[in-house]
Amino acid sequence: MAGSSDREHESESHYRRAAMFHPLRQRIGRLLSGGGPEVGAGELSAKLEQPVGRIAYHLRVLVRRRVLKVVPRRRPTPPLYRWSEDARWAREMLVDEEE
């Protein structure tokens, strides 16, 4: 069974890295990489000049792959997003892409 677990981990690692290859997700990552305050989909939409629905979709992908974390807020206020503590690998990918 250990082999099955290793394959699942490798598969998850592959999908996590693949999530960061999308150009819009890279742009989102770069905007958030400064470690500044949490941001919402609307703010990212304005900065990136993209429809909020498109930004929200890519934010969900990044949350699912544990690149970003959702900052809880009271409803009906839209959520905010920030870097996940265990997403050092994603930040390193962004640095590698710039070089």
C-alpha positions in Angstrom: 0.0 0.0 0.0 2.9 2.3 0.5 3.4 2.5 -3.3 -0.2 3.7 -3.7 0.3 6.5 -1.2 3.5 7.6 -3.0 1.7 7.7 -6.3 -1.1 9.8 -4.8 1.4 12.2 -3.4 3.3 12.4 -6.7 0.0 13.0 -8.5 -1.1 15.7 -6.1 2.3 17.3 -6.4 2.0 17.3 -10.2 -1.4 18.9 -10.1 -0.3 21.5 -7.7 2.7 22.5 -9.9 0.5 22.4 -13.0 -1.9 24.9 -11.4 0.9 27.5 -11.4 1.7 27.2 -15.1 -1.4 29.1 -16.1 -0.4 32.7 -17.0 -3.3 34.3 -15.1 -2.6 32.3 -12.0 1.0 33.4 -12.2 -0.1 37.0 -12.4 -2.4 36.5 -9.4 0.5 34.8 -7.5 2.8 37.7 -8.3 0.3 40.2 -7.0 -0.1 38.3 -3.8 3.6 37.3 -3.4 4.5 40.6 -1.7 3.0 39.3 1.5 0.8 42.3 1.8 -2.8 42.4 3.0 -5.4 39.9 1.9 -7.2 40.7 -1.3 -10.6 39.8 -2.8 -11.6 38.8 -6.3 -13.0 42.2 -7.1 -9.7 43.9 -6.3 -7.7 41.4 -8.3 -10.2 41.8 -11.1 -9.6 45.5 -11.3 -5.8 45.2 -11.0 -5.6 42.5 -13.7 -8.3 43.9 -15.9 -10.1 40.6 -16.1 -13.8 39.7 -15.4 -14.4 38.9 -11.7 -15.9 35.5 -12.6 -12.6 34.5 -14.4 -10.6 35.7 -11.4 -12.9 33.8 -9.0 -12.5 30.6 -10.9 -8.7 30.8 -10.8 -8.7 31.7 -7.1 -10.8 28.5 -6.5 -8.2 26.5 -8.4 -5.4 28.0 -6.4 -7.2 27.3 -3.1 -8.0 23.7 -4.1 -4.3 23.2 -4.8 -3.3 24.8 -1.5 -1.5 27.7 -3.0 -3.9 30.3 -1.5 -6.0 30.3 1.7 -9.4 31.8 2.1 -9.5 34.4 4.9 -12.8 33.9 6.7 -15.2 36.8 6.8 -18.8 37.3 7.8 -21.3 36.7 5.1 -22.4 38.2 2.8 -19.0 39.8 2.5 -17.0 38.2 -0.3 -13.9 36.2 0.9 -10.4 37.5 0.9 -7.4 35.4 -0.2 -3.8 35.2 1.0 -0.8 32.9 0.4 -0.9 29.5 2.1 1.9 28.9 4.6 2.8 25.6 2.8 3.0 27.1 -0.7 6.7 27.9 -0.6 7.1 25.7 -3.7 4.6 28.0 -5.6 6.6 31.1 -4.7 9.8 29.4 -5.9 8.1 28.6 -9.2 7.3 32.3 -9.7 10.8 33.3 -9.0 12.1 30.6 -11.4 9.8 31.9 -14.1 11.1 35.5 -13.8 14.7 34.5 -14.3 
